[in-house]
């Protein structure tokens, strides 16, 4: 019951809908307002805008078991992502690799609060969005994206990352931001998105 209440509060301010779609056209001159200041969306995010209405539906989200989450965080993902992650984590465990998640579904509003925290600390917006997607541009809205522990540069040299590089695609997961990504974003070795096997 406590977890349900926490989740309800977390998502109450967010509008959900089905049929998740990522925008395929550029959104030139898009802007967002953070702490009453208007910022232009950087060019490298323009093609990654997620259509406003399609966002993970509350009825399609599942709470990950504590055994898969960092410090027993309440982390939600879509049903298909949940099933795929369970299978992948079981396969990894058989090889002595433990996969822990510290972030899954994040609403547009929650994403905005993350950026607000950085700006309040004095980090310029242009620097924040090099490693934090602007509200409305994050795959975490879809409920299919996961951040593995540790969600930092050190993950790149971890046993978990090496295992994912060799095996994640078998379960439908793909690293979104690599050294070769076309948007000049930082290499996020810890960030993986569930694409599903049929589309890979």
Backbone as a printed PyTorch tensor [residue, N CA C, xyz], in Angstrom:
tensor([[[  0.8230,  -1.2020,   0.0000],
         [  0.0000,   0.0000,   0.0000],
         [  0.8620,   1.2590,   0.0000]],

        [[  1.9600,   1.2400,   0.7810],
         [  2.8550,   2.4010,   0.8330],
         [  3.4440,   2.6760,  -0.5380]],

        [[  3.8750,   1.5950,  -1.2420],
         [  4.4640,   1.7660,  -2.5650],
         [  3.4410,   2.3270,  -3.5430]],

        [[  2.1750,   1.8800,  -3.3930],
         [  1.1340,   2.3620,  -4.2960],
         [  0.8940,   3.8490,  -4.0780]],

        [[  0.8380,   4.2810,  -2.8030],
         [  0.6260,   5.6860,  -2.4960],
         [  1.7640,   6.5250,  -3.0450]],

        [[  3.0040,   6.0400,  -2.8520],
         [  4.1760,   6.7480,  -3.3690],
         [  4.0740,   6.9190,  -4.8760]],

        [[  3.6910,   5.8500,  -5.5400],
         [  3.5960,   5.8930,  -6.9960],
         [  2.5040,   6.8400,  -7.4570]],

        [[  1.3620,   6.8250,  -6.7590],
         [  0.2500,   7.6880,  -7.1420],
         [  0.6490,   9.1540,  -7.0320]],

        [[  1.3260,   9.5130,  -5.9500],
         [  1.7780,  10.8980,  -5.7760],
         [  2.7580,  11.2760,  -6.8720]],

        [[  3.6570,  10.3330,  -7.1820],
         [  4.7060,  10.5740,  -8.1830],
         [  4.1160,  10.8710,  -9.5540]],

        [[  3.0080,  10.2000,  -9.8850],
         [  2.4630,  10.3030, -11.2370],
         [  1.1990,  11.1650, -11.3380]],

        [[  0.6850,  11.6430, -10.2120],
         [ -0.6130,  12.3100, -10.2180],
         [ -0.6810,  13.5070, -11.1410]],

        [[  0.4230,  14.2180, -11.2880],
         [  0.3980,  15.4500, -12.0920],
         [  0.6600,  15.1990, -13.5640]],

        [[  0.7890,  13.9200, -13.9470],
         [  1.1540,  13.6020, -15.3180],
         [ -0.0130,  12.9940, -16.0880]],

        [[ -0.2120,  13.3950, -17.3430],
         [ -1.2440,  12.8220, -18.2030],
         [ -0.6480,  11.6670, -18.9620]],

        [[ -1.3250,  10.5250, -18.9380],
         [ -0.8110,   9.3420, -19.6000],
         [ -1.6740,   8.9730, -20.7960]],

        [[ -1.1030,   8.2900, -21.7690],
         [ -1.8450,   7.7590, -22.9160],
         [ -1.0780,   6.6020, -23.5060]],

        [[ -1.7410,   5.8170, -24.3770],
         [ -1.1060,   4.6500, -24.9570],
         [ -0.4660,   4.9800, -26.2860]],

        [[  0.0070,   3.9200, -26.9810],
         [  0.6290,   4.0620, -28.2990],
         [  1.8170,   5.0060, -28.2690]],

        [[  2.9010,   4.5520, -27.7040],
         [  4.0910,   5.3640, -27.5460],
         [  4.7970,   5.5430, -28.8790]],

        [[  5.0410,   6.7960, -29.2510],
         [  5.6520,   7.1190, -30.5340],
         [  6.7250,   8.1740, -30.3250]],

        [[  7.8340,   8.0200, -30.9930],
         [  8.8700,   9.0450, -30.9410],
         [  8.7680,   9.8850, -32.2100]],

        [[  8.8980,  11.1820, -32.0560],
         [  8.7690,  12.0740, -33.2030],
         [  9.8330,  11.7720, -34.2420]],

        [[  9.4620,  11.7850, -35.4940],
         [ 10.4080,  11.4890, -36.5680],
         [ 10.8530,  12.7480, -37.3080]],

        [[ 10.1890,  13.8490, -37.0230],
         [ 10.5490,  15.0950, -37.7050],
         [ 11.2560,  16.0320, -36.7420]],

        [[ 12.0240,  16.9530, -37.2750],
         [ 12.7340,  17.9110, -36.4430],
         [ 11.7680,  18.9240, -35.8460]],

        [[ 12.0620,  19.3570, -34.6430],
         [ 11.2360,  20.3560, -33.9790],
         [ 12.1120,  21.5920, -33.7800]],

        [[ 12.2600,  22.3470, -34.8320],
         [ 13.1110,  23.5210, -34.8070],
         [ 12.5220,  24.6030, -33.8920]],

        [[ 13.4260,  25.3010, -33.2250],
         [ 13.0610,  26.4350, -32.3780],
         [ 12.1590,  26.0720, -31.2080]],

        [[ 12.1550,  24.8080, -30.8040],
         [ 11.4230,  24.4270, -29.6070],
         [ 12.1090,  25.0470, -28.3970]],

        [[ 11.3280,  25.3350, -27.3880],
         [ 11.9040,  25.8900, -26.1680],
         [ 11.1400,  25.3730, -24.9590]],

        [[ 11.7670,  25.4810, -23.7950],
         [ 11.1010,  25.1080, -22.5550],
         [ 11.3910,  26.1870, -21.5200]],

        [[ 10.5240,  26.2850, -20.5410],
         [ 10.7070,  27.2620, -19.4730],
         [ 11.0490,  26.5310, -18.1830]],

        [[ 12.2040,  26.8660, -17.6330],
         [ 12.6630,  26.2820, -16.3860],
         [ 12.8930,  27.4040, -15.3830]],

        [[ 12.2260,  27.3330, -14.2450],
         [ 12.3610,  28.3620, -13.2160],
         [ 12.1440,  29.7660, -13.7960]],

        [[ 11.1030,  29.8730, -14.6280],
         [ 10.6540,  31.1270, -15.2340],
         [ 11.6170,  31.6920, -16.2850]],

        [[ 12.5920,  30.8950, -16.6810],
         [ 13.5230,  31.3050, -17.7340],
         [ 13.3000,  30.4180, -18.9570]],

        [[ 13.1910,  31.0460, -20.1330],
         [ 12.9460,  30.3090, -21.3640],
         [ 14.2680,  29.9020, -22.0150]],

        [[ 14.3840,  28.6210, -22.3490],
         [ 15.5990,  28.1080, -22.9680],
         [ 15.2600,  27.4420, -24.2980]],

        [[ 16.1090,  27.6600, -25.2980],
         [ 15.9340,  26.9910, -26.5860],
         [ 16.4580,  25.5610, -26.4640]],

        [[ 15.7270,  24.6290, -27.0570],
         [ 16.1610,  23.2370, -27.0540],
         [ 17.3770,  23.1080, -27.9660]],

        [[ 18.4810,  22.5340, -27.4710],
         [ 19.6840,  22.3840, -28.3100],
         [ 19.3970,  21.5430, -29.5480]],

        [[ 20.1200,  21.8370, -30.6050],
         [ 19.9010,  21.1630, -31.8820],
         [ 19.9820,  19.6520, -31.7690]],

        [[ 20.9130,  19.1480, -30.9440],
         [ 21.0750,  17.6960, -30.8900],
         [ 19.9080,  16.9730, -30.2120]],

        [[ 18.9860,  17.7160, -29.5630],
         [ 17.8000,  17.0840, -28.9820],
         [ 16.5740,  17.2320, -29.8790]],

        [[ 16.6370,  18.1110, -30.8700],
         [ 15.4500,  18.4470, -31.6560],
         [ 14.7810,  17.2320, -32.3030]],

        [[ 15.5850,  16.2990, -32.7920],
         [ 15.0150,  15.1460, -33.4840],
         [ 14.5570,  14.0530, -32.5250]],

        [[ 14.7450,  14.2740, -31.2220],
         [ 14.4100,  13.2360, -30.2470],
         [ 13.1760,  13.5920, -29.4120]],

        [[ 12.4470,  14.5930, -29.8460],
         [ 11.2540,  14.9620, -29.0850],
         [ 10.2410,  13.8300, -29.1180]],

        [[  9.6660,  13.5620, -27.9790],
         [  8.6440,  12.5190, -27.8760],
         [  7.2860,  13.2020, -27.9200]],

        [[  6.4210,  12.7330, -28.8110],
         [  5.1040,  13.3450, -28.9690],
         [  4.4270,  13.4600, -27.6070]],

        [[  3.8420,  14.6170, -27.3420],
         [  3.3640,  14.9550, -26.0090],
         [  2.3940,  13.9330, -25.4170]],

        [[  1.3800,  13.5230, -26.1970],
         [  0.3480,  12.6570, -25.6250],
         [  0.8550,  11.2480, -25.3360]],

        [[  1.4970,  10.5860, -26.3100],
         [  1.9300,   9.2250, -26.0210],
         [  3.0360,   9.1730, -24.9660]],

        [[  2.7040,   8.6390, -23.8310],
         [  3.6320,   8.4730, -22.7200],
         [  3.1870,   7.2080, -22.0080]],

        [[  4.0580,   6.5730, -21.2950],
         [  3.7030,   5.3030, -20.6720],
         [  2.3900,   5.4210, -19.8990]],

        [[  1.4770,   4.5060, -20.1680],
         [  0.1630,   4.5290, -19.5280],
         [  0.2710,   3.9340, -18.1330]],

        [[ -0.4030,   4.5470, -17.1840],
         [ -0.3300,   4.1010, -15.7990],
         [ -0.6980,   2.6270, -15.6530]],

        [[ -1.6210,   2.1430, -16.4790],
         [ -2.0460,   0.7490, -16.3920],
         [ -1.0560,  -0.2210, -17.0190]],

        [[ -0.0610,   0.3210, -17.7360],
         [  0.9230,  -0.5300, -18.4000],
         [  2.2350,  -0.5910, -17.6230]],

        [[  2.3040,   0.0960, -16.4860],
         [  3.5390,   0.1340, -15.7110],
         [  3.5410,  -0.9180, -14.6080]],

        [[  4.7070,  -1.4890, -14.3880],
         [  4.8860,  -2.5140, -13.3610],
         [  6.0290,  -2.1280, -12.4440]],

        [[  5.8630,  -2.3900, -11.1630],
         [  6.8970,  -2.1020, -10.1770],
         [  7.9580,  -3.1960, -10.2080]],

        [[  9.2120,  -2.7940, -10.3790],
         [ 10.2960,  -3.7750, -10.3870],
         [ 10.4850,  -4.3640,  -8.9920]],

        [[ 10.8430,  -5.6360,  -8.9140],
         [ 11.0970,  -6.2380,  -7.5950],
         [ 12.3100,  -5.5870,  -6.9350]],

        [[ 12.2970,  -5.5520,  -5.6030],
         [ 13.3820,  -4.9230,  -4.8580],
         [ 14.7380,  -5.5220,  -5.2010]],

        [[ 14.7480,  -6.7990,  -5.5570],
         [ 16.0090,  -7.4830,  -5.8530],
         [ 16.7160,  -6.9170,  -7.0850]],

        [[ 15.9820,  -6.1410,  -7.9080],
         [ 16.5600,  -5.5740,  -9.1170],
         [ 16.8130,  -4.0750,  -9.0050]],

        [[ 16.4680,  -3.4960,  -7.8700],
         [ 16.5860,  -2.0430,  -7.7510],
         [ 17.6010,  -1.6280,  -6.6890]],

        [[ 18.2330,  -0.5330,  -6.9540],
         [ 19.2280,   0.0440,  -6.0480],
         [ 18.5380,   0.6000,  -4.8050]],

        [[ 18.9500,   0.1410,  -3.6460],
         [ 18.3890,   0.5880,  -2.3670],
         [ 16.8650,   0.4420,  -2.3060]],

        [[ 16.3630,  -0.5790,  -2.9960],
         [ 14.9240,  -0.8590,  -3.0030],
         [ 14.0760,   0.3140,  -3.4850]],

        [[ 14.6300,   1.0740,  -4.4510],
         [ 13.8700,   2.1870,  -5.0240],
         [ 12.5670,   1.6790,  -5.6430]],

        [[ 11.5450,   2.5250,  -5.6390],
         [ 10.2920,   2.1980,  -6.3250],
         [ 10.4370,   2.5990,  -7.7910]],

        [[ 10.7280,   1.6260,  -8.6370],
         [ 10.9880,   1.8960, -10.0490],
         [  9.9650,   1.1580, -10.9070]],

        [[  9.3660,   1.8980, -11.8310],
         [  8.3320,   1.3450, -12.7040],
         [  8.7940,   1.3270, -14.1500]],

        [[  8.3780,   0.2930, -14.8690],
         [  8.6400,   0.1700, -16.3020],
         [  7.4130,  -0.4690, -16.9460]],

        [[  7.3500,  -0.4780, -18.2600],
         [  6.2160,  -1.1050, -18.9360],
         [  6.2350,  -2.6120, -18.7300]],

        [[  5.1000,  -3.2450, -18.9650],
         [  4.9940,  -4.6950, -18.7690],
         [  6.0240,  -5.4570, -19.5930]],

        [[  6.1670,  -5.0940, -20.8650],
         [  7.1080,  -5.8120, -21.7300],
         [  8.5540,  -5.5910, -21.3020]],

        [[  8.8490,  -4.3650, -20.8590],
         [ 10.1930,  -4.0790, -20.3660],
         [ 10.4650,  -4.8870, -19.1040]],

        [[  9.4790,  -4.9650, -18.2530],
         [  9.5650,  -5.7230, -17.0080],
         [  9.9200,  -7.1860, -17.2960]],

        [[  9.1460,  -7.8020, -18.1990],
         [  9.3620,  -9.2130, -18.5180],
         [ 10.7470,  -9.4580, -19.1070]],

        [[ 11.1520,  -8.5640, -20.0100],
         [ 12.4540,  -8.7170, -20.6530],
         [ 13.5950,  -8.5380, -19.6540]],

        [[ 13.4390,  -7.5740, -18.7480],
         [ 14.4780,  -7.3230, -17.7510],
         [ 14.6210,  -8.5050, -16.7920]],

        [[ 13.4970,  -9.0820, -16.3950],
         [ 13.5410, -10.2450, -15.5020],
         [ 14.3530, -11.3650, -16.1480]],

        [[ 14.0620, -11.6490, -17.4150],
         [ 14.7760, -12.7100, -18.1250],
         [ 16.2530, -12.3800, -18.2650]],

        [[ 16.5430, -11.1230, -18.5940],
         [ 17.9330, -10.7230, -18.7900],
         [ 18.7210, -10.7780, -17.4830]],

        [[ 18.1130, -10.3310, -16.4010],
         [ 18.8110, -10.3260, -15.1120],
         [ 19.0640, -11.7490, -14.6220]],

        [[ 18.1350, -12.6560, -14.9130],
         [ 18.3110, -14.0570, -14.5270],
         [ 19.4690, -14.6780, -15.2980]],

        [[ 19.5560, -14.3530, -16.5970],
         [ 20.6490, -14.8670, -17.4240],
         [ 21.9860, -14.3110, -16.9510]],

        [[ 22.0040, -13.0340, -16.6000],
         [ 23.2410, -12.4080, -16.1250],
         [ 23.6780, -13.0310, -14.7970]],

        [[ 22.7170, -13.2700, -13.9190],
         [ 23.0250, -13.8190, -12.5990],
         [ 23.6640, -15.2010, -12.7110]],

        [[ 23.2340, -15.9840, -13.6930],
         [ 23.8070, -17.3150, -13.9010],
         [ 25.2870, -17.2260, -14.2540]],

        [[ 25.6920, -16.0760, -14.7840],
         [ 27.0910, -15.8610, -15.1460],
         [ 27.8170, -15.0060, -14.1100]],

        [[ 27.1780, -14.8460, -12.9630],
         [ 27.8070, -14.1190, -11.8690],
         [ 27.7260, -12.6120, -11.9660]],

        [[ 26.8400, -12.1010, -12.8200],
         [ 26.6930, -10.6480, -12.9990],
         [ 25.3610, -10.1900, -12.4220]],

        [[ 25.4250,  -9.2230, -11.5350],
         [ 24.2120,  -8.6870, -10.9240],
         [ 23.8710,  -7.3470, -11.5680]],

        [[ 22.6770,  -7.2540, -12.1160],
         [ 22.2010,  -6.0200, -12.7390],
         [ 21.2240,  -5.3200, -11.7950]],

        [[ 21.5610,  -4.0940, -11.3960],
         [ 20.6840,  -3.3090, -10.5470],
         [ 20.2780,  -2.0370, -11.2780]],

        [[ 19.0410,  -1.6170, -11.0770],
         [ 18.4940,  -0.4330, -11.7580],
         [ 18.2310,   0.6720, -10.7420]],

        [[ 18.5890,   1.9220, -11.1020],
         [ 18.2670,   3.0230, -10.2010],
         [ 17.3340,   4.0520, -10.8360]],

        [[ 16.8850,   3.7870, -12.0730],
         [ 15.9060,   4.6830, -12.6900],
         [ 15.1760,   3.9710, -13.8190]],

        [[ 13.8700,   4.1950, -13.8790],
         [ 13.0420,   3.6330, -14.9400],
         [ 12.1310,   4.7180, -15.4820]],

        [[ 10.8240,   4.5330, -15.3290],
         [  9.8790,   5.5450, -15.8090],
         [ 10.0600,   6.8490, -15.0530]],

        [[ 10.1070,   7.9500, -15.8200],
         [ 10.1080,   9.2890, -15.2310],
         [  9.1380,  10.1440, -16.0350]],

        [[  8.2380,  10.8140, -15.3660],
         [  7.2910,  11.6720, -16.0620],
         [  7.9820,  12.9250, -16.5820]],

        [[  7.3180,  13.6260, -17.4720],
         [  7.8420,  14.8780, -18.0110],
         [  8.0780,  15.8830, -16.8790]],

        [[  7.1590,  15.9170, -15.9370],
         [  7.2740,  16.8510, -14.8250],
         [  8.4710,  16.5090, -13.9300]],

        [[  8.6830,  15.2200, -13.7080],
         [  9.8120,  14.7910, -12.8830],
         [ 11.1330,  15.1310, -13.5660]],

        [[ 11.1630,  14.9610, -14.8930],
         [ 12.3620,  15.2900, -15.6620],
         [ 12.6920,  16.7740, -15.5230]],

        [[ 11.6610,  17.5840, -15.5120],
         [ 11.8500,  19.0320, -15.3580],
         [ 12.4650,  19.3530, -14.0030]],

        [[ 12.0150,  18.6440, -12.9690],
         [ 12.5260,  18.8910, -11.6260],
         [ 14.0090,  18.5280, -11.5190]],

        [[ 14.4380,  17.5130, -12.2620],
         [ 15.8540,  17.1380, -12.2550],
         [ 16.6950,  18.3030, -12.7680]],

        [[ 16.2600,  18.8920, -13.8900],
         [ 17.0000,  20.0160, -14.4750],
         [ 16.9700,  21.2200, -13.5430]],

        [[ 15.8360,  21.4410, -12.9000],
         [ 15.7270,  22.5590, -11.9640],
         [ 16.7580,  22.4330, -10.8430]],

        [[ 16.9490,  21.2110, -10.3560],
         [ 17.9050,  21.0020,  -9.2620],
         [ 19.3140,  21.3930,  -9.6840]],

        [[ 19.7040,  21.0130, -10.9130],
         [ 21.0410,  21.3480, -11.4030],
         [ 21.2000,  22.8650, -11.5700]],

        [[ 20.1830,  23.5030, -12.1450],
         [ 20.2610,  24.9430, -12.3760],
         [ 20.3510,  25.6990, -11.0500]],

        [[ 19.6220,  25.2300, -10.0540],
         [ 19.6760,  25.8620,  -8.7370],
         [ 21.0690,  25.7500,  -8.1250]],

        [[ 21.8120,  24.7070,  -8.5490],
         [ 23.1810,  24.5290,  -8.0590],
         [ 24.1810,  25.3610,  -8.8510]],

        [[ 23.6680,  26.0560,  -9.8790],
         [ 24.5320,  26.9310, -10.6640],
         [ 25.0580,  26.3240, -11.9500]],

        [[ 24.5790,  25.1480, -12.3300],
         [ 25.0140,  24.5170, -13.5810],
         [ 24.2350,  25.1360, -14.7420]],

        [[ 24.9070,  25.6780, -15.7540],
         [ 24.2070,  26.2870, -16.8990],
         [ 23.3350,  25.2700, -17.6230]],

        [[ 22.2100,  25.7240, -18.1440],
         [ 21.2830,  24.8440, -18.8590],
         [ 21.9790,  24.0980, -19.9980]],

        [[ 22.8200,  24.8050, -20.7520],
         [ 23.4890,  24.1820, -21.8970],
         [ 24.3840,  23.0200, -21.4780]],

        [[ 24.8880,  23.0460, -20.2410],
         [ 25.7080,  21.9500, -19.7400],
         [ 24.8500,  20.8290, -19.1690]],

        [[ 23.7600,  21.2030, -18.5160],
         [ 22.8640,  20.1940, -17.9350],
         [ 22.3230,  19.2670, -19.0170]],

        [[ 21.8900,  19.8510, -20.1530],
         [ 21.2440,  19.0390, -21.1880],
         [ 22.2350,  18.2200, -22.0180]],

        [[ 23.4940,  18.2600, -21.6610],
         [ 24.4540,  17.3550, -22.2950],
         [ 24.3210,  15.9560, -21.7210]],

        [[ 23.7890,  15.8690, -20.5010],
         [ 23.6360,  14.5540, -19.8680],
         [ 22.2640,  14.3360, -19.2290]],

        [[ 21.3870,  15.3250, -19.3300],
         [ 20.0060,  15.1650, -18.8610],
         [ 19.0750,  15.6420, -19.9680]],

        [[ 18.2020,  14.7710, -20.4380],
         [ 17.2800,  15.1480, -21.5170],
         [ 16.2930,  16.2030, -21.0340]],

        [[ 15.9700,  17.1710, -21.8840],
         [ 14.9500,  18.1630, -21.5170],
         [ 13.6010,  17.4750, -21.3210]],

        [[ 12.7080,  18.0610, -20.5440],
         [ 11.3680,  17.4850, -20.3780],
         [ 10.6990,  17.2960, -21.7320]],

        [[ 10.2030,  16.1060, -21.9830],
         [  9.5560,  15.8190, -23.2550],
         [ 10.4800,  15.1620, -24.2630]],

        [[ 11.7480,  15.0110, -23.9010],
         [ 12.7260,  14.4220, -24.8190],
         [ 13.3950,  13.1790, -24.2420]],

        [[ 12.9910,  12.7810, -23.0690],
         [ 13.6400,  11.6550, -22.3930],
         [ 12.9570,  10.3220, -22.6800]],

        [[ 13.7530,   9.3130, -22.9740],
         [ 13.2050,   7.9630, -23.1770],
         [ 12.5870,   7.4220, -21.8900]],

        [[ 12.9530,   7.9870, -20.7620],
         [ 12.3760,   7.5220, -19.4970],
         [ 10.8680,   7.7670, -19.4550]],

        [[ 10.3610,   8.7240, -20.2380],
         [  8.9180,   8.9530, -20.3320],
         [  8.1920,   7.7340, -20.8780]],

        [[  8.9030,   6.9570, -21.6840],
         [  8.2840,   5.8250, -22.3690],
         [  8.1040,   4.6170, -21.4600]],

        [[  8.8180,   4.6140, -20.3420],
         [  8.7260,   3.4690, -19.4370],
         [  9.5320,   2.2810, -19.9130]],

        [[ 10.3500,   2.4930, -20.9470],
         [ 11.1500,   1.4000, -21.5100],
         [ 12.6460,   1.5780, -21.2420]],

        [[ 13.0340,   2.7490, -20.7340],
         [ 14.4550,   3.0430, -20.5090],
         [ 14.8590,   2.7180, -19.0770]],

        [[ 16.0870,   2.2140, -18.9390],
         [ 16.6260,   1.8500, -17.6320],
         [ 17.9950,   2.4720, -17.4520]],

        [[ 18.2930,   2.8790, -16.2250],
         [ 19.6460,   3.2880, -15.8690],
         [ 20.1830,   2.2540, -14.8930]],

        [[ 21.2980,   1.6210, -15.2710],
         [ 21.8890,   0.6100, -14.4050],
         [ 22.8980,   1.2390, -13.4550]],

        [[ 23.1360,   0.5540, -12.3500],
         [ 24.0410,   1.0190, -11.3020],
         [ 25.4610,   0.5250, -11.5550]],

        [[ 26.4570,   1.4250, -11.4040],
         [ 26.3340,   2.8480, -11.0880],
         [ 26.0260,   3.6640, -12.3430]],

        [[ 25.0730,   4.5730, -12.2510],
         [ 24.6820,   5.3840, -13.4110],
         [ 25.6430,   6.5550, -13.5530]],

        [[ 26.8740,   6.2150, -13.8760],
         [ 27.9350,   7.2140, -14.0230],
         [ 28.9820,   6.6630, -14.9870]],

        [[ 30.0100,   7.4540, -15.2600],
         [ 31.0510,   7.0560, -16.1990],
         [ 31.7340,   5.7510, -15.8020]],

        [[ 31.7640,   5.4570, -14.5100],
         [ 32.4440,   4.2540, -14.0340],
         [ 31.7710,   2.9690, -14.5180]],

        [[ 30.4960,   3.0730, -14.9350],
         [ 29.7920,   1.8780, -15.4190],
         [ 30.4630,   1.3240, -16.6730]],

        [[ 31.1190,   2.2080, -17.4170],
         [ 31.7610,   1.8160, -18.6760],
         [ 32.8070,   0.7240, -18.4660]],

        [[ 33.4540,   0.7140, -17.3250],
         [ 34.5010,  -0.2670, -17.0520],
         [ 34.0190,  -1.4060, -16.1500]],

        [[ 32.7110,  -1.4880, -15.9440],
         [ 32.1590,  -2.5070, -15.0460],
         [ 31.9110,  -3.8290, -15.7580]],

        [[ 31.8460,  -4.8750, -14.9690],
         [ 31.5340,  -6.2110, -15.4950],
         [ 30.1120,  -6.2340, -16.0500]],

        [[ 29.2280,  -5.4680, -15.4150],
         [ 27.8350,  -5.4010, -15.8730],
         [ 27.7560,  -4.8420, -17.2880]],

        [[ 28.5370,  -3.7850, -17.5570],
         [ 28.5150,  -3.1910, -18.8940],
         [ 29.0580,  -4.1630, -19.9370]],

        [[ 30.1410,  -4.8390, -19.6080],
         [ 30.7050,  -5.8080, -20.5570],
         [ 29.6940,  -6.8980, -20.8750]],

        [[ 28.9610,  -7.3370, -19.8460],
         [ 27.9520,  -8.3800, -20.0680],
         [ 26.8220,  -7.8450, -20.9530]],

        [[ 26.3540,  -6.6400, -20.6710],
         [ 25.2780,  -6.0510, -21.4670],
         [ 25.6770,  -5.8770, -22.9260]],

        [[ 26.9030,  -5.4290, -23.1640],
         [ 27.3790,  -5.2410, -24.5340],
         [ 27.3010,  -6.5410, -25.3290]],

        [[ 27.5620,  -7.6430, -24.6570],
         [ 27.5850,  -8.9390, -25.3320],
         [ 26.2280,  -9.6380, -25.3700]],

        [[ 25.3210,  -9.2520, -24.4760],
         [ 24.0950, -10.0440, -24.3330],
         [ 22.7770,  -9.2770, -24.3640]],

        [[ 22.7890,  -7.9770, -24.1160],
         [ 21.5320,  -7.2290, -23.9740],
         [ 20.6310,  -7.3180, -25.2020]],

        [[ 21.2230,  -7.3340, -26.3800],
         [ 20.4260,  -7.3690, -27.6110],
         [ 19.5900,  -8.6480, -27.7200]],

        [[ 20.0380,  -9.7120, -27.0780],
         [ 19.2850, -10.9730, -27.1010],
         [ 17.9430, -10.8290, -26.3810]],

        [[ 17.8560,  -9.8370, -25.5160],
         [ 16.6420,  -9.6360, -24.7300],
         [ 15.8780,  -8.3790, -25.1460]],

        [[ 16.3590,  -7.7260, -26.2140],
         [ 15.6500,  -6.5730, -26.7520],
         [ 16.1050,  -5.2230, -26.2370]],

        [[ 17.2390,  -5.1850, -25.5420],
         [ 17.7370,  -3.9140, -25.0100],
         [ 18.8730,  -3.3610, -25.8590]],

        [[ 18.9220,  -2.0370, -25.9480],
         [ 19.9480,  -1.3770, -26.7470],
         [ 20.4580,  -0.1380, -26.0160]],

        [[ 21.7670,   0.0650, -26.0460],
         [ 22.3380,   1.2730, -25.4640],
         [ 22.0220,   2.4400, -26.3920]],

        [[ 21.3950,   3.4740, -25.8670],
         [ 20.9520,   4.5970, -26.6940],
         [ 22.0770,   5.5480, -27.0400]],

        [[ 22.8360,   5.9610, -26.0460],
         [ 23.8640,   6.9820, -26.2500],
         [ 25.2520,   6.3620, -26.1320]],

        [[ 25.9100,   6.2080, -27.2540],
         [ 27.2420,   5.6200, -27.2920],
         [ 28.2340,   6.6560, -27.7980]],

        [[ 29.5000,   6.2650, -27.9030],
         [ 30.5110,   7.1830, -28.4420],
         [ 30.2230,   7.5420, -29.8860]],

        [[ 29.4140,   6.7040, -30.5390],
         [ 29.1340,   6.9090, -31.9570],
         [ 27.7530,   7.5030, -32.2090]],

        [[ 27.0820,   7.9790, -31.1500],
         [ 25.7310,   8.4970, -31.3740],
         [ 25.7910,   9.7700, -32.2070]],

        [[ 24.7340,  10.0220, -32.9450],
         [ 24.7220,  11.1100, -33.9290],
         [ 24.3350,  12.4610, -33.3370]],

        [[ 24.0430,  12.4890, -32.0150],
         [ 23.5690,  13.7350, -31.4080],
         [ 24.6060,  14.4300, -30.5450]],

        [[ 25.8490,  13.9590, -30.6030],
         [ 26.9290,  14.5760, -29.8240],
         [ 26.6580,  14.5800, -28.3260]],

        [[ 25.9130,  13.5850, -27.8520],
         [ 25.6390,  13.4710, -26.4310],
         [ 26.7390,  12.6520, -25.7740]],

        [[ 26.8280,  12.7730, -24.4620],
         [ 27.8240,  12.0040, -23.7470],
         [ 27.5230,  10.5160, -23.8430]],

        [[ 28.5650,   9.7000, -23.7890],
         [ 28.4020,   8.2550, -23.7980],
         [ 27.7720,   7.8300, -22.4680]],

        [[ 26.5310,   7.3690, -22.5130],
         [ 25.8610,   6.9160, -21.3040],
         [ 25.8390,   5.3900, -21.3160]],

        [[ 26.8930,   4.8060, -20.8240],
         [ 27.0240,   3.3460, -20.8320],
         [ 25.9690,   2.6780, -19.9570]],

        [[ 25.4380,   3.4080, -18.9930],
         [ 24.4700,   2.8640, -18.0500],
         [ 23.0320,   2.9320, -18.5520]],

        [[ 22.7800,   3.6770, -19.6210],
         [ 21.4110,   3.9100, -20.0930],
         [ 21.0640,   2.9550, -21.2430]],

        [[ 20.0660,   2.0970, -21.0030],
         [ 19.6390,   1.1110, -22.0010],
         [ 18.1380,   1.1990, -22.1850]],

        [[ 17.7070,   1.0680, -23.4400],
         [ 16.2900,   1.1860, -23.7600],
         [ 15.7800,  -0.1330, -24.3340]],

        [[ 14.5890,  -0.5410, -23.8840],
         [ 13.9870,  -1.7640, -24.4020],
         [ 13.3120,  -1.4570, -25.7320]],

        [[ 13.8400,  -2.0320, -26.7950],
         [ 13.3070,  -1.8230, -28.1420],
         [ 12.3340,  -2.9360, -28.4970]],

        [[ 12.5900,  -4.1120, -28.0280],
         [ 11.9400,  -5.4090, -28.2300],
         [ 12.6000,  -6.1260, -29.4040]],

        [[ 12.5560,  -7.4230, -29.3400],
         [ 13.3050,  -8.2510, -30.2810],
         [ 12.8280,  -8.1070, -31.7170]],

        [[ 11.5410,  -7.8810, -31.9160],
         [ 11.0020,  -7.8570, -33.2700],
         [ 11.4750,  -6.6490, -34.0800]],

        [[ 11.8980,  -5.5820, -33.3890],
         [ 12.2850,  -4.3670, -34.1090],
         [ 13.8000,  -4.1790, -34.1770]],

        [[ 14.5680,  -5.1530, -33.7190],
         [ 16.0080,  -5.0010, -33.7210],
         [ 16.6300,  -5.7170, -34.9140]]])
